[in-house]
Amino acid sequence: MSKPSPARYRTTNWSSYTAALRQRGSLLIWLDKDMTWLAPHDGSPGRPALFSDAAIQFCLTIKC
């Protein structure tokens, strides 16, 4: 039994095809301007935290 030949598609509208390829890799992210990036000082001894929990969670979400 022979293998069926793959379907062959012809692109006729190259400008829209190229635009669709460019848009396929785009990612739009909305950030809240009021989000606190720096952690508040908690008064405990030792090195203070640099970033807030929300900032760390945002970065880990983007990483995934």
Backbone hydrogen bonds, N-H to C=O, Kabsch-Sander energy under -0.5 kcal/mol:
donor,donor_aa,acceptor,acceptor_aa,energy
9,Y,7,A,-0.5
12,T,10,R,-0.6
14,W,12,T,-0.8
17,Y,13,N,-1.7
18,T,14,W,-2.6
19,A,15,S,-2.0
20,A,16,S,-2.1
21,L,17,Y,-1.9
22,R,18,T,-2.0
23,Q,19,A,-2.2
24,R,20,A,-1.6
25,G,21,L,-0.7
25,G,22,R,-0.6
26,S,23,Q,-1.5
29,I,27,L,-0.5
31,L,29,I,-0.5
33,K,31,L,-0.5
35,M,32,D,-1.4
37,W,35,M,-0.6
39,A,50,L,-0.9
52,S,37,W,-2.2
56,I,52,S,-2.0
57,Q,53,D,-2.5
58,F,54,A,-2.2
59,C,55,A,-2.1
60,L,56,I,-2.2
61,T,57,Q,-2.0
62,I,58,F,-2.3
63,K,59,C,-1.9
64,C,60,L,-1.4
